[in-house]
Every structure is written in structure tokens, then in C-alpha cells.
Amino acid sequence: MPRKAQGTQASPVAYFSMEVALDSAMPTYSGGLGVLAGDLLRAAADAGMAMVGVTLLYRKGYFRQHLDAQGKQSESPAAWSPEPLLQPMAPRVQVSLEGRPVTIRAWRSLMRGVSGGTVPVYFLDTALPENSPWDQAITDHLYGGDDRYRLCQETVLGMGGVAMLRALGYERVQAFHMNEGHSALLGLALLEEQTWGRGLASATPEDVETVRQRCVFTTHTPVRAAHDRFPLSIATQVLGRERVNALLAAGCCDNSSLDMTYLALSLSRYINGVAMLHRATSAALFPDFPINAITNGVHAVTWTSYPFRRLYDRHIPDWRLDNRYLRHAVGIPVEQIQEAHAAAKGELLTEVSRRTGTRLDPSALTLGFARRATAYKRHDLLLSDPERLRRIARQQGPLQVVYGGKAHPRDEEGKAMIQRVFQAAAALRDAVRFVYVEDYDMAIAQYLCAGVDLWLNTPQKYQEASGTSGMKAALNGVPSLSVLDGWWVEGRVEGVTGWAIGDDHPSDTPPDRETASLYDKLEYVILPMFTSRPLAFAQVMRSAIALNGSFFNAQRMVHQYAERAYAPNTKLARPQ
């Protein structure tokens, strides 16, 4: 085993994620999962926590989104160069893929926290001349390729990530944290270490339990069909018969497929969903495993706009070090909340004009909707009754909507949904102004979450694990109008921090009732308050900061992980 690398902290948590969002100049993320990972790593650095991040490099990124005048999406590679942004690391490691060695190197980004702590993040890269052209491309595209390509990527992440940490000198790791199931093969790597010299075939239940006691798993996906599953034939082709037999013998996969979520569940001593409701949904999906809940949070300093940072620095000097102090926002005069928001809104409208050429009205109620464009997110729910929306805008006050979000290149329904937004926007252009910002990323998200007046979220109920965009909005005094799913079940205080779409009955709300609720809230509650009682609306804005911003932040989240998941003695009984 190599000596400990100079400066490496003793026994860190190793946080593995398929995607990590650190900078919009580094397209190493697709959406919420990666942004959450980046925020957690930033918060760990703020807290001075011993942690190291592991992900893949993606030299061609996720993709660049292009939208024509009808909203038809096309894509191009988001090519970038790591040299100006990341530090190359010297070690080289190998993993066996399809019986051949594939060499991996790593690039490092060093996250620096507000209190001086640092967290390194390592980006694994197979673009080396000793690899074949196909193997060099394994770390090219995020969520690209077929099952074979994806499993090779996930092998590089999980098994290659463990090998790289060892080569970098991380001999002792407090816990291996899998952010979603993509990195679950790290458990196989740990089992190989555990049986070193004996061979995987000798693995005992005690060996498996030893590995389990070192692993933590966070599941994000509440829809069973969306979890990564690879046919056993492909798993055998990529991993080899010995490794697949070991997973079968350990009860970590079935006779037809390698299910990455099931593998992660089987090899983890602590498992959590990302909201209280998501815990219940996950427990129903996976009744044989103990599911806990740690609700997601966002990195407060990253997602708070400059106007609000200045406001908080003036009134709440310690908010950066301790986000809980944001509850004292209740003492900030509402007129100053309005002034900071007007500045943030002005910055958004300027950026929208720069990107799209569309000039929006600063006095109009501005709704923000930016989500991954896939069917259950329902970008077009707001547009279900165009005539009523037209009437609301004409009778209650000016209304405008800023959209954003990409559809996966193979998600035809998601692409069609974007086109439906464009079609409805064209039909309503005489009454409501719409703008769809293409190629949505962290940079425009920082403007949008801070600058709109109301954050709209309309997922199909029980299909949103957590959602974090509304949390970012709340840090900037932007209340939410949202279906009661994910974090909003915990964050909504009706009329105080925002408003609910539909009801909180445990069963699904019929779509027509959801649409009616959405329009009723806009027509009879929100627009009248915004236009006729602006101080009352500002009080809701202030409450969103004090109640939502002070709790739904990554600082609270990482402290919960440290106390509940990472502590060495944390062990929960597993169902028999």
C-alpha cells in the first residue's frame, strides 16, 4: 500500500458521485444530482470536514443545448480542457474492463471553505495514449452511450476511484459515501481488498459485512424503472465471470441483471433518502432495507445573489459561518428585502436580454421554472388552460415566465414538452410574455433563482425525490408555488413561505384539480398580493429566507451526514 500523500487528512469520508458541479466552465454535471454533490463538497470544506470527492472528468461534457424558433432541441458536445482549471495528479492506476487493463489518471480541484478548510475533488480520466481509442473515450460523455459504455464508466468510477484513492495515499477512509448507485462497484473493489491473497471466490459473509460497515448510500430516484440495471451478460462481459459470481454469491445481484441500486443497498450500513417523503417512497420500493432521511440542502453562499449577500452581511454578520443565523432575517426591514430583490431581478432581466434578446418587464410578476426537461417535471402544466392564463394576466396584472432546462438527447417526450412550451408561448404572446433560456447551467441558474418573483415547480407527485431549486430561490427571498412533493412538503407554510399546488392528501391529486389549484392561487392570492399589497408579499419573501433558507442549506445537511451516517459507530439493524 502506498504511503499517505503529503497533506492528506487522516480517515476522510470518500464521496463518490457520477456528476459533480463545481463551476459552469466545467460541464461535469447534468442537473440536480451534480449540483447537490458540488454543494455538499463545498459545505464540507466550510465545516473543515475531512472529505475527498471522486467523480469522472467528461472531456465532452453533458451536451450543449440548442433550441430553434419552434423549440426543437439539438445538441453538440460541450468540449472543454481541464488544464487551465484542474491540477493533474501523478499516479496512474488500472482497472480491468472486458479482460484488458485500462489506465486512469486523476485531475484535482481544491475546494476552499469559508473557515479555511479544504476538500479535494478528483476527476478520473481515461484519455491516455496507452489506452485504445474506445477506452480513451470512456470518460468523454456524461450519461452517454449504451449499456456497455455506461457500465464501463461506472466501473472506472467505483473500482477505479478506490484504486486512485489508494494510489494518492488515502490508506484509511472513514466511510465510502455513494451518491446514487452509479458508484456501487466501489463495494466490489473493497471486497477484493478484503479478500486480497485469497481471491473473491473465498469471500465469506463476514467479509461482506466488513465491507458493508464501511459504506453509506444516498438514493435519489423514487421511480424504480429509472435505476441503473445492466443485463448479466453485459456485466459478465465487462467485469468478468469471477467478479459477477462473487456478487451473486454475496446476494448483491439477481440471476438476470446487475442492479446498481440494489448493489449499493446491499453493501451499505447506512442508507438514506433525500427528503422525509422520499424516505417513505424509498421504503416502499425497497422494503428489505432500513431507509433513513436526510433532506437535501444547497450551499448558501454559492446560491445567494450579491445583493442579498450584502444585505445579510450588514444585518447578520455570521450567516456565512453558520447558516442558521438566517432565521434572524425576520428582523430585516421588508423595504430592504424589496430593494435587494429589485437589484437581483434587474441582474436577471439584463442577463436574459443578453442571452435571448428579449426584454422583460421589471414590474410584472415573473415566474421562474427551470428543471430537467422530462415528462414527470411537467413544464407545460402552467399552460394547460391558455385562455384562463390570458384572463388572469389581463385582469389581475402583468405576468411573465422564464423557463430553462435540457432534455436528454434520447428523451423524445422531454423534447416534445419543450416544443409544447414554445407553442403555448406563441399563442399567449398577446397577454403573457415567455422566454426559454437555452443551455441552462449553473451560471444562469444563479441569476434565475435569485431574480424571479415566484418559483414554480410542478412535478408529478411522488416522483420528485427532493428538488433543490426552490431552496436556492428561498435564500434570495423568492417564495415557491409548488406541488407538495420532495422538500416542499417540509418547507411549505401556506401563505408564509409560499403556496402549495393541489392538496396534501397522501393520494395523487388529479391533474385537472392541480391545474385549477395552480390558477386559483395565481388569480386570487398571489397576483393580487404582488400588485396591490407589495409589503405583504415582501413579508412572505422575508419568511422564505428565515424559515426555508436557514434550514434547507448544505451546511445543515453535511452536519446531519456527519452525525448520522459517517460516525464510525453508526449502525442500524437490518430487516431479517
Secondary structure in CASP SS format (residue, H / E / C, confidence):
PFRMAT SS
TARGET T0000
AUTHOR 0000-0000-0000
METHOD secondary structure of the structure
MODEL  1
M C 1.00
P C 1.00
R C 1.00
K C 1.00
A C 1.00
Q C 1.00
G C 1.00
T C 1.00
Q C 1.00
A C 1.00
S C 1.00
P C 1.00
V E 1.00
A E 1.00
Y E 1.00
F E 1.00
S E 1.00
M C 1.00
E C 1.00
V C 1.00
A C 1.00
L C 1.00
D C 1.00
S C 1.00
A C 1.00
M C 1.00
P C 1.00
T C 1.00
Y C 1.00
S C 1.00
G C 1.00
G H 1.00
L H 1.00
G H 1.00
V H 1.00
L H 1.00
A H 1.00
G H 1.00
D H 1.00
L H 1.00
L H 1.00
R H 1.00
A H 1.00
A H 1.00
A H 1.00
D H 1.00
A H 1.00
G C 1.00
M C 1.00
A C 1.00
M E 1.00
V E 1.00
G E 1.00
V E 1.00
T E 1.00
L E 1.00
L C 1.00
Y C 1.00
R C 1.00
K C 1.00
G C 1.00
Y C 1.00
F C 1.00
R E 1.00
Q E 1.00
H E 1.00
L E 1.00
D C 1.00
A C 1.00
Q C 1.00
G C 1.00
K C 1.00
Q E 1.00
S E 1.00
E E 1.00
S E 1.00
P C 1.00
A C 1.00
A C 1.00
W C 1.00
S C 1.00
P C 1.00
E C 1.00
P C 1.00
L C 1.00
L C 1.00
Q E 1.00
P E 1.00
M C 1.00
A C 1.00
P C 1.00
R C 1.00
V E 1.00
Q E 1.00
V E 1.00
S E 1.00
L E 1.00
E C 1.00
G C 1.00
R E 1.00
P E 1.00
V E 1.00
T E 1.00
I E 1.00
R E 1.00
A E 1.00
W E 1.00
R E 1.00
S E 1.00
L E 1.00
M E 1.00
R E 1.00
G C 1.00
V C 1.00
S C 1.00
G C 1.00
G C 1.00
T E 1.00
V E 1.00
P E 1.00
V E 1.00
Y E 1.00
F E 1.00
L E 1.00
D E 1.00
T C 1.00
A C 1.00
L C 1.00
P C 1.00
E C 1.00
N C 1.00
S C 1.00
P H 1.00
W H 1.00
D H 1.00
Q H 1.00
A H 1.00
I H 1.00
T H 1.00
D C 1.00
H C 1.00
L C 1.00
Y C 1.00
G C 1.00
G C 1.00
D C 1.00
D H 1.00
R H 1.00
Y H 1.00
R H 1.00
L H 1.00
C H 1.00
Q H 1.00
E H 1.00
T H 1.00
V H 1.00
L H 1.00
G H 1.00
M H 1.00
G H 1.00
G H 1.00
V H 1.00
A H 1.00
M H 1.00
L H 1.00
R H 1.00
A H 1.00
L C 1.00
G C 1.00
Y C 1.00
E C 1.00
R C 1.00
V C 1.00
Q C 1.00
A E 1.00
F E 1.00
H E 1.00
M E 1.00
N E 1.00
E C 1.00
G H 1.00
H H 1.00
S H 1.00
A C 1.00
L C 1.00
L H 1.00
G H 1.00
L H 1.00
A H 1.00
L H 1.00
L H 1.00
E H 1.00
E H 1.00
Q H 1.00
T C 1.00
W C 1.00
G C 1.00
R C 1.00
G C 1.00
L H 1.00
A H 1.00
S H 1.00
A C 1.00
T C 1.00
P H 1.00
E H 1.00
D H 1.00
V H 1.00
E H 1.00
T H 1.00
V H 1.00
R H 1.00
Q C 1.00
R C 1.00
C E 1.00
V E 1.00
F E 1.00
T E 1.00
T C 1.00
H C 1.00
T C 1.00
P C 1.00
V C 1.00
R H 1.00
A H 1.00
A H 1.00
H C 1.00
D C 1.00
R E 1.00
F E 1.00
P E 1.00
L H 1.00
S H 1.00
I H 1.00
A H 1.00
T H 1.00
Q H 1.00
V H 1.00
L H 1.00
G C 1.00
R H 1.00
E H 1.00
R H 1.00
V H 1.00
N H 1.00
A H 1.00
L H 1.00
L H 1.00
A H 1.00
A C 1.00
G C 1.00
C C 1.00
C C 1.00
D C 1.00
N C 1.00
S C 1.00
S E 1.00
L E 1.00
D E 1.00
M H 1.00
T H 1.00
Y H 1.00
L H 1.00
A H 1.00
L H 1.00
S H 1.00
L C 1.00
S C 1.00
R C 1.00
Y E 1.00
I E 1.00
N E 1.00
G E 1.00
V C 1.00
A C 1.00
M H 1.00
L H 1.00
H H 1.00
R H 1.00
A H 1.00
T H 1.00
S H 1.00
A H 1.00
A H 1.00
L H 1.00
F C 1.00
P C 1.00
D C 1.00
F C 1.00
P C 1.00
I C 1.00
N E 1.00
A E 1.00
I C 1.00
T C 1.00
N C 1.00
G C 1.00
V E 1.00
H C 1.00
A H 1.00
V H 1.00
T H 1.00
W H 1.00
T C 1.00
S C 1.00
Y H 1.00
P H 1.00
F H 1.00
R H 1.00
R H 1.00
L H 1.00
Y H 1.00
D H 1.00
R H 1.00
H H 1.00
I C 1.00
P C 1.00
D C 1.00
W C 1.00
R C 1.00
L C 1.00
D C 1.00
N H 1.00
R H 1.00
Y H 1.00
L H 1.00
R H 1.00
H H 1.00
A H 1.00
V H 1.00
G H 1.00
I C 1.00
P C 1.00
V H 1.00
E H 1.00
Q H 1.00
I H 1.00
Q H 1.00
E H 1.00
A H 1.00
H H 1.00
A H 1.00
A H 1.00
A H 1.00
K H 1.00
G H 1.00
E H 1.00
L H 1.00
L H 1.00
T H 1.00
E H 1.00
V H 1.00
S H 1.00
R H 1.00
R H 1.00
T H 1.00
G C 1.00
T C 1.00
R C 1.00
L C 1.00
D C 1.00
P C 1.00
S C 1.00
A C 1.00
L E 1.00
T E 1.00
L E 1.00
G E 1.00
F E 1.00
A E 1.00
R C 1.00
R C 1.00
A C 1.00
T C 1.00
A H 1.00
Y H 1.00
K H 1.00
R C 1.00
H C 1.00
D C 1.00
L H 1.00
L H 1.00
L H 1.00
S C 1.00
D C 1.00
P H 1.00
E H 1.00
R H 1.00
L H 1.00
R H 1.00
R H 1.00
I H 1.00
A H 1.00
R H 1.00
Q H 1.00
Q H 1.00
G C 1.00
P C 1.00
L E 1.00
Q E 1.00
V E 1.00
V E 1.00
Y E 1.00
G E 1.00
G C 1.00
K C 1.00
A C 1.00
H C 1.00
P C 1.00
R C 1.00
D C 1.00
E H 1.00
E H 1.00
G H 1.00
K H 1.00
A H 1.00
M H 1.00
I H 1.00
Q H 1.00
R H 1.00
V H 1.00
F H 1.00
Q H 1.00
A H 1.00
A H 1.00
A H 1.00
A H 1.00
L C 1.00
R C 1.00
D C 1.00
A C 1.00
V C 1.00
R E 1.00
F E 1.00
V E 1.00
Y E 1.00
V E 1.00
E C 1.00
D C 1.00
Y C 1.00
D C 1.00
M H 1.00
A H 1.00
I H 1.00
A H 1.00
Q H 1.00
Y H 1.00
L H 1.00
C H 1.00
A H 1.00
G H 1.00
V C 1.00
D C 1.00
L E 1.00
W E 1.00
L E 1.00
N E 1.00
T C 1.00
P C 1.00
Q C 1.00
K C 1.00
Y C 1.00
Q C 1.00
E C 1.00
A C 1.00
S C 1.00
G C 1.00
T C 1.00
S H 1.00
G H 1.00
M H 1.00
K H 1.00
A H 1.00
A H 1.00
L H 1.00
N C 1.00
G C 1.00
V C 1.00
P C 1.00
S E 1.00
L E 1.00
S E 1.00
V E 1.00
L C 1.00
D C 1.00
G C 1.00
W C 1.00
W H 1.00
V H 1.00
E H 1.00
G H 1.00
R C 1.00
V C 1.00
E E 1.00
G C 1.00
V C 1.00
T C 1.00
G E 1.00
W E 1.00
A E 1.00
I E 1.00
G C 1.00
D C 1.00
D C 1.00
H C 1.00
P C 1.00
S C 1.00
D C 1.00
T C 1.00
P C 1.00
P H 1.00
D H 1.00
R H 1.00
E H 1.00
T H 1.00
A H 1.00
S H 1.00
L H 1.00
Y H 1.00
D H 1.00
K H 1.00
L H 1.00
E H 1.00
Y H 1.00
V H 1.00
I H 1.00
L H 1.00
P H 1.00
M H 1.00
F H 1.00
T H 1.00
S H 1.00
R C 1.00
P H 1.00
L H 1.00
A H 1.00
F H 1.00
A H 1.00
Q H 1.00
V H 1.00
M H 1.00
R H 1.00
S H 1.00
A H 1.00
I H 1.00
A H 1.00
L H 1.00
N H 1.00
G H 1.00
S C 1.00
F C 1.00
F C 1.00
N E 1.00
A H 1.00
Q H 1.00
R H 1.00
M H 1.00
V H 1.00
H H 1.00
Q H 1.00
Y H 1.00
A H 1.00
E H 1.00
R H 1.00
A H 1.00
Y H 1.00
A C 1.00
P C 1.00
N C 1.00
T C 1.00
K C 1.00
L C 1.00
A C 1.00
R C 1.00
P C 1.00
Q C 1.00
END
